[in-house]
Amino acid sequence: MDWNGQVAVITGAASGIGAGIARHAAAMGMKVIACDVDTDGLATLLADTAKYSGQISTHILDVSDAAAV
C-alpha cells in the first residue's frame, strides 16, 4: 500500500510509542499531525522533520479536554 501523502493524526506524539509512530509515518511519506501537551517533546519531534520524506506538524492538544477536541 502506498502511504505517501496520506494524513495521520497521532495523539501522544511527543514521546514513546506515539513519537515512534509519528516518525515511522513521516518516514513513509505521510503528512503527520502530531498532538500532545508536552511542548518540549513536540519540539524535538518537529526538529526531526528534515530526516523524513513526509511532513510533521505539531499541535498542543489535551485529548482529555472535550472542549479542546
Secondary structure in CASP SS format (residue, H / E / C, confidence):
PFRMAT SS
TARGET T0000
AUTHOR 0000-0000-0000
METHOD secondary structure of the structure
MODEL  1
M C 1.00
D C 1.00
W C 1.00
N C 1.00
G C 1.00
Q C 1.00
V E 1.00
A E 1.00
V E 1.00
I E 1.00
T E 1.00
G C 1.00
A C 1.00
A C 1.00
S C 1.00
G H 1.00
I H 1.00
G H 1.00
A H 1.00
G H 1.00
I H 1.00
A H 1.00
R H 1.00
H H 1.00
A H 1.00
A H 1.00
A H 1.00
M C 1.00
G C 1.00
M C 1.00
K E 1.00
V E 1.00
I E 1.00
A E 1.00
C E 1.00
D E 1.00
V C 1.00
D C 1.00
T H 1.00
D H 1.00
G H 1.00
L H 1.00
A H 1.00
T H 1.00
L H 1.00
L H 1.00
A H 1.00
D C 1.00
T H 1.00
A H 1.00
K H 1.00
Y C 1.00
S C 1.00
G C 1.00
Q E 1.00
I E 1.00
S E 1.00
T E 1.00
H E 1.00
I E 1.00
L C 1.00
D C 1.00
V C 1.00
S C 1.00
D C 1.00
A C 1.00
A C 1.00
A C 1.00
V C 1.00
END
